[in-house]
Amino acid sequence: YYWLQCSFHMTPSCSEHFLTSGFCFFFFWDCCPDYDLVGGDQLNCHFGSILHTTGLQYRDFIHVSFHDKVYELPFLVALDHRKESVVVAVRGTMSLQDVLTDLSAESEVLDVECEVQDRLAHKGISQAARYVYRRLINDGILSQAFSIAPEYRLVIVGHSLGGGAAALLATMLRAAYPQVRCYAFSPPRGLWSKALHEYSQSFIVSLVLGKDVIPRLSVTNLEDLKRRILRVVAHCNKPKYKILLHGLWYELFGGNPNNFPTELDGGDQEVLTQPLLGEQSLLTRWSPAYSFSSDSPLDSSPKYPPLYPPGRIIHLQEEGASGRFGCCSAAHYSAKWSHEAEFSKILIGPKMLTDHMPDILMRALDSVVSDRAACVSCPAQGVSGVDVA
């Protein structure tokens, strides 16, 4: 699929960039006046970089917005004539305003027309998606696009924060555009309820690379990680400075974490099930997944209920070892459909941050596509029957 091949193209010479799915925005100076542009002059944007990245023409762009505030994300609308699609691309986290949107992790009911009863969603991302929705509908941007290409279908893409917003936006637009498809690249796990996760599987596909921390990131998962780290460190029989030094070495250069000192005194695993003295929860109320006494208020609704990722999930995994930053040219990747439960815990590793970078994801996608193209006639080996309509 086109967006899986052209997304996230990044060159080392680009010092300023915006991250998005389907398109990577690289900006410098001057903007083309032939399309609907919002906020470009103030952000010193160069439209030529977008053209180079996407391979599209000036006339293919309907609207480009660089407006960036809390709950208000940059996005663009363009026509992809090769795939006969109207494409909406939403940018990911790049500014302090975007970080504040990420951190608005309370849940709110998603205002959307669907049969799902439990419609809780991440507040910050929900508000950002609502902003893009209002712009697309109230400003007539989508109407303009489909007046030019009425037979095209709607495709929504985004990376990271933009991936979560794209999934919510696709759900909001599905009543008016039943054939909408969404491709969320490295979206956050803590996006919406289990019911919406199941509802979205017919029109949303998420892509996750390796041990990327963002598709495993939620408030409840952070609470779980904190408890695990506190208990292992508290009961480890090695000096803490050695653990720290080994951890820094592992983060910088990789290696086998099984060789690092995490032994427990006497091998007593039962002690790990007991709460540490003075341990405080990251949540304002107890998580349903964590209870060590009958006094835990599990009957009350938590402020941060468990949230889930969007749609079906394709997990890209590296086959064999490569360099610390995935710079080995011989690296090969496999793709498989994965259940959301496989991303229910944060994994610590040297690539947990770099696997989130769009250029590395682009390289992994190129590897999967090229390997599959080279073996069209043989059984799908390593891709586990992955096919995206």
Secondary structure, 3 states (H helix, E strand, C coil): CHHHHHCCCCCCCCCCEECECCCCEECCCCCCCCCEEECCHHHCCCHHHHHHHHCCCHHHEEEEECCCECCECCEEEEEECCCCEEEEEEECCCCHHHHHHHHCCCEEECCCCCCCCCCEEEHHHHHHHHHHHHHHHHCCHHHHHHHHCCCCEEEEEEECHHHHHHHHHHHHHCCCCCCCEEEEECCCCCCECHHHHHHHHHCEEEEEECCCCHHHCCHHHHHHHHHHHHHHHHHECCCHHHHHHHHHHHHHHCCCHHHCCCCEHHHCCHHHHCCCCCCCCCCCCCCCCCCCCCCCCCCCCCCCCCCECCCEEEEEEEECCCCCCCCCCCCEEEEEEECHHHHCCCCCCCCCCHHHCHHHHHHHHHHHHHHHHCCCCCCCCCCCCCCCC
